[in-house]
Amino acid sequence: MAIARTSAEPLRPSSYTRLPDHFYARLDPTPVVRPHLIRFNQALATELGLDLSALDAESLAAIFAGNRLPQGAEPIAMAYAGHQFGYFVPQLGDGRAILLGEVSHPITGARLDIQLKGSGRTPFSRNGDGRAALGPVLREYLISEAMHALGVPTTRALAAVLTGEWVQREQPLPGAVLTRVAASHVRVGTFEYFAARGQHAAIGQLADYVIDRHYPEVRSSGQPYLTLLQAVAQRQALLIARWMQLGFIHGVMNTDNMALSGETIDFGPCAFMDTYDPATVFSSIDSHGRYAYANQPRIAQWNLARLAETLLSLIDPQPARAVELATEVVGSFAARYAHCWLEGMCRKLGLSSAEDGDLELVQALLDVMHAGQADFALTFRRLADAAQSERADEAVRALFTNPSAFDTWAATWRVRLQREAGAPQRPAQLMRAVNPAFIPRNHRVEHAISAAVERGDFSVFEQLLAVLAHPYEDQPRFAHYADPPLPAERVLQTFCGT
């Protein structure tokens, strides 16, 4: 089936195509038999200045399935490598994704990638079919949009389309294509790809591209590549701290899933915790807990070290000096992260000023929550009510198997709150702004996926998406969406879409 061109709102060719040909492969998406639009994110399209109002659902489905290419699109699949569960794979690449081109944000001017996921085989597919099943497409749509609403740097979902074809996994499943919007798709694994081949000139070109696109301020530094490493470390510290403050578990923090832009990328077997447990793992393939909730900061630092290794020749011509400088940056990550994490956790407890003992107060609550099997999101949300009135304590105590331990902690917390300006209204307001009432609870996500895959019913998906768009509002009509799962509803494993 030939690919048609459409005169719909044009894209620009990706600026990545200005790099040498061995950075990517040029190819068109593979057309599908019967594309059908599941959802088009009109709000995001408007934000991006994309006027597609003249197109009907059939035309939108054809574009977002890859059957038609927008004017100006020059599709490519990007090359990259990666450490997967600690083991280096020298060639990965976009095995089921094709980057169509770029748009410029009409307000910020930032360049944004428009990419199709599940759009067919590429030279990097290895033994894969290049396709995506409906379930993973809906999961990424739901969770990436929820992350955005929660205020976490993330890729976005612009559209989801059924292909009218089946994909073979453990059983035949309906196929789908996701259209993803990202600040860029350069990963730590992209640098590793060229380092593994000894292509030092390519590493310099890639580093310059990342600086120009994401970190132009470091260009004026006397050591721009070292400063780039520092800037990436800071963004990752902020990102991982936000994950941890929300109970988010990425599930597959391989180096090919760590974006240099500082966005959350690739929502495979990800999930949000219900009961607080630092050892929580959802991914069915993470049998040793490498990417468990509590390990995420350490893994981010490990990934940063892999990036630093690829930049050594750019950081300093003297190898020993380059190693010394890079090691200092990587070593500083723990302190960067700890600062970001504690600052955010204090806000979750209504503390806008910093005092000695705040770290111990935060950790004591987490210890009590772990021992008492308390729900992570609900504990912090209900604490906002308790900050305003002790009469709300009972709703928090009900979350703990040992409420007396919570009582002891709460007494200390109240003493600390009294030293906050504007108490008790201001701390409670602060807490409600950072402690969501609604997260994409895994059982809710699975219900939405099951309804769509098994019955073709997308209403559950649409309702959940609508609730998650306003996570910090109480939404009394949908209060039950905030509830943790009943024992029979618990979903303990999630699966990679490939």
C-alpha positions as CSV (number, residue, x, y, z in Angstrom):
1,M,0.0,0.0,0.0
2,A,1.5,3.3,-1.0
3,I,1.9,6.2,1.4
4,A,-0.1,9.3,0.4
5,R,0.9,12.8,1.3
6,T,-1.7,15.2,2.9
7,S,-1.8,18.9,2.9
8,A,-2.8,18.9,6.6
9,E,-0.9,21.2,9.0
10,P,2.7,20.7,7.9
11,L,5.5,19.5,10.0
12,R,9.1,20.5,9.6
13,P,11.6,17.8,8.9
14,S,13.3,16.8,12.2
15,S,16.4,18.8,12.9
16,Y,17.9,15.4,13.7
17,T,18.1,14.7,9.9
18,R,20.8,17.4,9.7
19,L,23.1,15.0,11.4
20,P,25.0,12.4,9.3
21,D,23.0,9.5,7.8
22,H,24.4,6.9,10.1
23,F,22.5,8.5,13.0
24,Y,19.2,7.2,11.6
25,A,17.5,5.3,8.8
26,R,15.1,7.0,6.4
27,L,11.8,5.1,5.8
28,D,8.1,5.5,5.7
29,P,5.6,3.9,8.2
30,T,4.1,0.6,7.0
31,P,0.4,1.3,6.1
32,V,-2.3,-0.6,8.0
33,V,-5.4,-2.2,6.7
34,R,-8.2,-0.3,8.5
35,P,-7.2,2.6,10.7
36,H,-9.8,3.8,13.2
37,L,-9.4,6.8,15.5
38,I,-9.6,5.9,19.1
39,R,-8.7,9.3,20.5
40,F,-7.3,12.6,19.2
41,N,-5.9,14.9,21.9
42,Q,-7.4,18.2,20.7
43,A,-6.2,20.2,23.7
44,L,-2.6,19.2,23.0
45,A,-3.0,19.9,19.3
46,T,-4.3,23.4,20.1
47,E,-1.3,23.9,22.5
48,L,1.1,23.0,19.7
49,G,-0.6,25.2,17.2
50,L,-1.8,22.3,15.0
51,D,-5.0,23.2,13.3
52,L,-6.5,19.9,12.1
53,S,-10.1,21.1,12.4
54,A,-10.7,20.6,8.7
55,L,-10.0,16.8,8.9
56,D,-12.6,14.3,9.8
57,A,-12.0,11.2,12.0
58,E,-11.2,9.0,9.0
59,S,-8.5,11.4,7.8
60,L,-7.0,11.8,11.3
61,A,-6.9,8.0,11.6
62,A,-5.0,7.7,8.3
63,I,-2.4,10.3,9.4
64,F,-1.9,9.0,12.9
65,A,-1.7,5.4,11.7
66,G,1.0,6.3,9.2
67,N,-1.1,5.7,6.1
68,R,-0.8,9.3,5.1
69,L,2.2,11.6,5.8
70,P,1.7,15.3,6.7
71,Q,3.3,17.8,4.4
72,G,6.9,18.3,5.4
73,A,7.4,15.0,7.1
74,E,10.7,13.2,6.5
75,P,10.3,10.0,8.5
76,I,13.3,8.4,10.2
77,A,14.0,5.7,12.7
78,M,16.8,6.7,15.2
79,A,19.8,4.5,16.0
80,Y,20.7,3.9,19.6
81,A,22.1,1.2,21.9
82,G,21.5,0.6,25.6
83,H,22.2,-1.1,28.9
84,Q,19.2,-3.3,29.5
85,F,19.0,-4.7,33.0
86,G,22.7,-3.9,33.3
87,Y,23.7,-5.7,30.1
88,F,25.0,-3.8,27.2
89,V,23.2,-4.3,23.8
90,P,25.2,-2.5,21.1
91,Q,22.3,-2.0,18.7
92,L,18.7,-1.3,19.6
93,G,17.2,1.7,17.9
94,D,13.6,2.5,16.9
95,G,12.4,-0.9,16.2
96,R,8.7,0.0,16.1
97,A,8.7,3.8,16.1
98,I,9.2,6.4,13.3
99,L,9.9,10.0,13.9
100,L,7.7,12.0,11.4
101,G,9.1,15.5,12.1
102,E,9.0,18.5,14.4
103,V,6.7,21.3,15.3
104,S,7.6,24.5,17.2
105,H,5.6,25.4,20.3
106,P,3.9,28.7,19.5
107,I,4.7,30.3,22.8
108,T,8.0,28.9,23.9
109,G,9.4,28.2,20.5
110,A,10.7,24.9,21.7
111,R,11.0,22.2,19.0
112,L,9.0,19.1,19.7
113,D,9.2,15.7,18.0
114,I,6.1,14.0,16.6
115,Q,6.6,10.2,16.5
116,L,4.5,7.2,15.7
117,K,4.8,4.1,17.9
118,G,3.7,0.8,16.4
119,S,4.1,2.0,12.8
120,G,5.9,-1.1,11.4
121,R,9.3,-2.7,11.0
122,T,12.5,-0.7,10.7
123,P,16.1,-1.7,10.2
124,F,16.3,-1.7,14.0
125,S,13.4,-4.1,14.6
126,R,15.7,-7.2,14.9
127,N,13.1,-10.0,15.3
128,G,10.2,-7.8,16.2
129,D,7.1,-7.1,14.2
130,G,7.4,-3.3,14.5
131,R,3.8,-3.1,15.8
132,A,2.1,-2.3,19.1
133,A,-0.8,-3.9,20.8
134,L,-3.8,-1.9,21.9
135,G,-3.2,-2.4,25.7
136,P,0.3,-0.8,25.8
137,V,-0.9,2.1,23.6
138,L,-3.8,2.9,26.0
139,R,-1.5,2.5,29.0
140,E,1.0,5.0,27.6
141,Y,-1.7,7.4,26.6
142,L,-3.3,7.3,30.1
143,I,-0.2,7.5,32.1
144,S,1.8,10.0,30.1
145,E,-1.2,12.4,30.1
146,A,-1.7,11.7,33.8
147,M,2.0,12.5,34.5
148,H,1.6,15.8,32.6
149,A,-1.5,16.7,34.6
150,L,0.5,15.9,37.8
151,G,3.2,18.3,36.7
152,V,5.9,15.8,35.9
153,P,8.1,16.3,32.8
154,T,6.9,13.7,30.3
155,T,6.3,12.9,26.7
156,R,2.7,13.4,25.7
157,A,0.1,11.5,23.7
158,L,-1.4,13.2,20.7
159,A,-3.5,10.4,19.2
160,A,-4.3,6.7,19.4
161,V,-5.5,4.6,16.5
162,L,-6.7,1.1,16.0
163,T,-5.0,-0.5,13.0
164,G,-7.6,-3.1,12.1
165,E,-4.9,-5.7,12.2
166,W,-3.9,-8.3,14.9
167,V,-0.5,-8.5,16.5
168,Q,0.8,-11.7,17.9
169,R,2.1,-11.7,21.5
170,E,1.2,-14.6,23.8
171,Q,-2.1,-14.5,22.0
172,P,-3.5,-12.4,19.1
173,L,-4.3,-8.9,20.2
174,P,-5.7,-5.8,18.4
175,G,-3.1,-3.6,17.0
176,A,-2.8,0.1,17.6
177,V,-0.5,3.1,16.9
178,L,0.3,5.9,19.4
179,T,1.4,9.3,18.3
180,R,3.9,10.6,20.9
181,V,5.1,14.2,21.4
182,A,8.5,14.6,23.0
183,A,11.0,17.4,23.6
184,S,13.4,15.0,21.7
185,H,14.1,11.3,21.5
186,V,17.9,11.4,22.3
187,R,18.7,9.0,25.0
188,V,21.8,8.0,27.0
189,G,21.7,4.9,24.8
190,T,22.1,7.2,21.7
191,F,25.5,8.3,23.0
192,E,26.4,4.7,23.9
193,Y,25.7,3.6,20.3
194,F,28.4,5.8,18.9
195,A,30.8,5.2,21.8
196,A,30.6,1.4,21.3
197,R,31.7,2.0,17.7
198,G,34.5,4.3,18.6
199,Q,32.8,7.1,16.6
200,H,34.1,10.0,18.7
201,A,33.3,12.7,16.1
202,A,29.7,11.5,16.1
203,I,29.6,11.8,19.9
204,G,30.7,15.4,19.6
205,Q,28.0,16.1,17.0
206,L,25.4,14.5,19.1
207,A,26.5,16.4,22.2
208,D,26.4,19.7,20.3
209,Y,22.9,18.8,19.0
210,V,21.7,18.2,22.6
211,I,23.2,21.4,23.8
212,D,21.7,23.5,21.0
213,R,18.3,21.9,21.5
214,H,18.0,21.5,25.3
215,Y,20.8,23.3,27.1
216,P,21.9,26.3,25.0
217,E,23.0,28.1,28.2
218,V,25.9,25.7,28.6
219,R,27.4,26.8,25.3
220,S,29.0,29.9,27.0
221,S,30.7,27.7,29.6
222,G,34.4,27.2,29.5
223,Q,33.8,23.5,29.7
224,P,30.5,23.0,27.8
225,Y,30.5,19.2,27.8
226,L,31.2,18.9,31.5
227,T,28.5,21.6,32.1
228,L,26.2,19.5,29.8
229,L,26.7,16.5,32.1
230,Q,26.0,18.6,35.1
231,A,22.8,20.0,33.5
232,V,21.6,16.5,32.6
233,A,22.3,15.3,36.2
234,Q,20.2,18.2,37.6
235,R,17.2,17.5,35.4
236,Q,17.4,13.8,36.2
237,A,17.6,14.6,39.9
238,L,14.4,16.7,39.6
239,L,12.6,14.1,37.5
240,I,13.4,11.1,39.7
241,A,12.5,13.1,42.8
242,R,9.1,13.8,41.3
243,W,8.6,10.1,40.5
244,M,9.4,9.2,44.1
245,Q,7.2,11.9,45.6
246,L,4.2,10.5,43.7
247,G,5.0,6.8,44.2
248,F,5.7,6.2,40.5
249,I,7.7,3.2,39.3
250,H,9.0,3.4,35.8
251,G,9.7,-0.3,35.6
252,V,12.4,-0.4,32.9
253,M,15.1,2.3,33.6
254,N,17.4,1.0,30.9
255,T,19.8,3.6,29.5
256,D,17.8,3.6,26.3
257,N,14.8,4.8,28.3
258,M,16.6,7.8,29.9
259,A,16.0,10.9,27.8
260,L,18.6,13.7,27.7
261,S,15.7,16.2,27.8
262,G,14.8,15.2,31.3
263,E,11.4,13.9,30.4
264,T,9.8,10.6,31.4
265,I,9.8,8.4,28.4
266,D,8.7,4.9,27.4
267,F,5.8,3.8,29.6
268,G,6.0,0.1,29.5
269,P,5.5,-1.9,32.7
270,C,5.1,1.2,34.8
271,A,2.7,1.7,37.6
272,F,1.9,3.8,40.7
273,M,2.2,2.2,44.2
274,D,-0.9,1.6,46.3
275,T,0.4,0.4,49.7
276,Y,3.7,2.0,50.5
277,D,6.7,-0.4,50.2
278,P,10.1,0.7,49.0
279,A,10.7,-2.7,47.4
280,T,7.7,-2.5,45.2
281,V,8.2,-4.0,41.7
282,F,5.5,-4.3,39.0
283,S,7.4,-5.3,35.9
284,S,7.0,-9.0,35.1
285,I,10.5,-9.1,33.7
286,D,12.3,-7.4,36.7
287,S,12.7,-10.6,38.6
288,H,15.6,-9.3,40.8
289,G,14.1,-5.9,41.6
290,R,16.7,-3.9,39.8
291,Y,14.2,-1.2,39.0
292,A,12.2,-1.4,42.3
293,Y,10.8,1.9,43.6
294,A,13.6,2.6,46.1
295,N,16.3,1.8,43.6
296,Q,15.3,4.4,41.0
297,P,17.6,7.2,42.3
298,R,20.6,4.8,42.3
299,I,19.8,3.6,38.8
300,A,19.5,7.1,37.5
301,Q,23.0,7.7,38.9
302,W,24.3,4.5,37.3
303,N,22.8,5.6,33.9
304,L,24.4,9.0,34.3
305,A,27.7,7.3,34.8
306,R,27.2,5.5,31.5
307,L,26.6,8.9,29.8
308,A,29.7,10.3,31.4
309,E,31.8,7.5,30.0
310,T,30.8,8.5,26.5
311,L,31.7,12.1,27.0
312,L,35.2,11.7,28.5
313,S,37.1,12.7,25.4
314,L,35.0,15.8,25.1
315,I,35.3,16.8,28.8
316,D,39.1,17.0,28.8
317,P,41.9,15.8,26.4
318,Q,43.8,14.3,29.4
319,P,42.0,11.0,30.2
320,A,42.8,11.1,33.9
321,R,41.6,14.6,34.3
322,A,38.4,13.8,32.3
323,V,37.7,10.8,34.6
324,E,38.2,13.0,37.6
325,L,35.9,15.7,36.5
326,A,33.2,13.3,35.3
327,T,33.3,11.3,38.5
328,E,32.8,14.4,40.5
329,V,29.6,15.2,38.6
330,V,28.3,11.6,38.8
331,G,29.2,11.5,42.5
332,S,27.2,14.7,43.1
333,F,24.0,13.2,41.8
334,A,23.1,11.7,45.2
335,A,23.2,15.1,46.9
336,R,21.3,16.8,44.0
337,Y,18.6,14.2,44.2
338,A,18.4,14.2,48.0
339,H,17.9,18.0,47.9
340,C,15.1,17.8,45.3
341,W,13.5,14.9,47.0
342,L,13.5,16.4,50.5
343,E,12.2,19.8,49.2
344,G,9.3,18.1,47.5
345,M,8.5,15.8,50.5
346,C,8.5,18.7,52.8
347,R,5.9,20.4,50.6
348,K,3.8,17.2,50.8
349,L,3.8,17.7,54.5
350,G,2.9,21.4,54.4
351,L,6.4,22.6,55.2
352,S,7.5,25.6,53.1
353,S,10.4,26.6,55.3
354,A,13.4,24.3,56.0
355,E,14.5,23.3,59.5
356,D,16.9,20.8,61.0
357,G,15.0,17.6,61.6
358,D,12.7,17.8,58.6
359,L,14.4,14.8,56.9
360,E,13.9,12.7,60.0
361,L,10.3,13.8,60.2
362,V,9.7,12.7,56.5
363,Q,11.5,9.4,57.0
364,A,9.7,8.6,60.2
365,L,6.3,9.0,58.3
366,L,7.5,6.7,55.5
367,D,8.7,4.1,58.1
368,V,5.3,4.2,59.8
369,M,3.5,4.0,56.5
370,H,5.6,0.9,55.5
371,A,5.0,-0.8,58.8
372,G,1.3,0.1,58.8
373,Q,0.7,-0.9,55.1
374,A,-0.7,2.5,54.4
375,D,-1.7,3.7,51.0
376,F,0.9,6.1,49.6
377,A,-1.3,8.6,47.7
378,L,-4.3,8.6,50.1
379,T,-2.1,9.1,53.2
380,F,-0.7,12.3,51.9
381,R,-4.0,13.6,50.5
382,R,-5.8,13.0,53.8
383,L,-3.0,14.6,55.7
384,A,-3.9,17.9,54.0
385,D,-7.3,17.7,55.7
386,A,-5.6,16.8,59.0
387,A,-3.3,19.8,58.7
388,Q,-6.4,22.0,58.8
389,S,-8.2,20.1,61.5
390,E,-7.4,17.3,63.9
391,R,-10.9,16.1,63.5
392,A,-9.7,14.7,60.1
393,D,-7.1,12.5,61.7
394,E,-9.5,9.5,61.8
395,A,-9.6,9.3,58.1
396,V,-5.8,9.1,58.0
397,R,-5.6,6.6,60.9
398,A,-8.0,4.3,59.1
399,L,-5.3,3.7,56.4
400,F,-2.9,2.2,59.0
401,T,-2.9,-1.3,60.4
402,N,-1.2,0.3,63.5
403,P,-2.8,3.7,63.9
404,S,-1.1,4.4,67.2
405,A,2.2,4.6,65.5
406,F,0.7,7.3,63.2
407,D,-0.6,9.1,66.2
408,T,2.9,9.4,67.7
409,W,4.2,10.7,64.4
410,A,1.3,13.1,63.9
411,A,2.0,14.7,67.3
412,T,5.5,15.6,66.2
413,W,4.3,16.8,62.8
414,R,1.7,19.2,64.4
415,V,4.4,20.8,66.6
416,R,6.4,21.4,63.4
417,L,3.4,22.8,61.5
418,Q,2.8,25.4,64.2
419,R,6.1,27.0,63.1
420,E,4.8,27.5,59.6
421,A,3.5,30.9,58.6
422,G,-0.3,31.1,58.0
423,A,-1.0,27.8,59.8
424,P,-3.2,25.9,59.5
425,Q,-4.8,27.1,56.3
426,R,-1.6,27.7,54.3
427,P,0.0,24.3,54.9
428,A,-3.2,22.6,54.0
429,Q,-3.5,24.6,50.7
430,L,0.1,23.8,49.9
431,M,-0.4,20.1,50.5
432,R,-3.5,19.9,48.3
433,A,-1.6,21.5,45.5
434,V,1.1,18.8,45.5
435,N,-0.7,15.7,46.9
436,P,-3.0,14.3,44.2
437,A,-6.4,13.0,45.0
438,F,-6.3,10.9,41.9
439,I,-3.5,8.8,40.3
440,P,-3.7,6.3,37.5
441,R,-4.1,3.4,39.9
442,N,-3.1,0.2,38.3
443,H,-6.3,-1.7,38.7
444,R,-8.2,1.2,37.1
445,V,-5.8,1.3,34.2
446,E,-6.2,-2.5,33.7
447,H,-10.0,-2.2,33.8
448,A,-9.8,0.4,31.0
449,I,-7.5,-1.7,28.9
450,S,-9.6,-4.9,29.5
451,A,-12.8,-3.2,28.5
452,A,-11.2,-1.9,25.3
453,V,-9.3,-5.0,24.3
454,E,-12.0,-7.6,25.3
455,R,-15.2,-5.7,24.5
456,G,-14.2,-2.8,22.3
457,D,-15.6,-0.5,25.0
458,F,-13.5,2.7,25.2
459,S,-15.8,4.5,27.6
460,V,-13.9,3.3,30.7
461,F,-10.7,4.6,29.1
462,E,-12.3,8.0,28.4
463,Q,-13.8,8.4,31.8
464,L,-10.5,7.5,33.5
465,L,-8.7,9.9,31.3
466,A,-11.1,12.7,32.2
467,V,-10.7,12.1,35.9
468,L,-6.9,12.0,35.7
469,A,-6.8,15.3,33.8
470,H,-7.6,17.1,37.1
471,P,-5.7,15.1,39.7
472,Y,-5.5,17.8,42.4
473,E,-9.2,18.5,42.4
474,D,-11.6,16.6,44.7
475,Q,-14.2,15.7,42.0
476,P,-16.8,14.4,44.4
477,R,-18.7,12.6,41.6
478,F,-15.7,10.4,41.0
479,A,-14.4,10.1,44.6
480,H,-14.3,6.3,44.2
481,Y,-11.5,6.6,41.6
482,A,-9.3,7.7,44.5
483,D,-9.9,4.4,46.4
484,P,-7.1,1.8,46.5
485,P,-8.0,-1.6,45.0
486,L,-9.9,-4.2,46.9
487,P,-7.8,-7.4,47.5
488,A,-9.4,-9.1,44.5
489,E,-8.7,-6.1,42.3
490,R,-5.0,-5.8,43.0
491,V,-2.7,-5.9,39.9
492,L,0.7,-7.0,41.0
493,Q,2.4,-7.4,37.6
494,T,2.6,-5.3,34.5
495,F,4.0,-6.3,31.1
496,C,6.2,-4.8,28.4
497,G,4.4,-4.1,25.2
498,T,7.0,-6.0,23.1
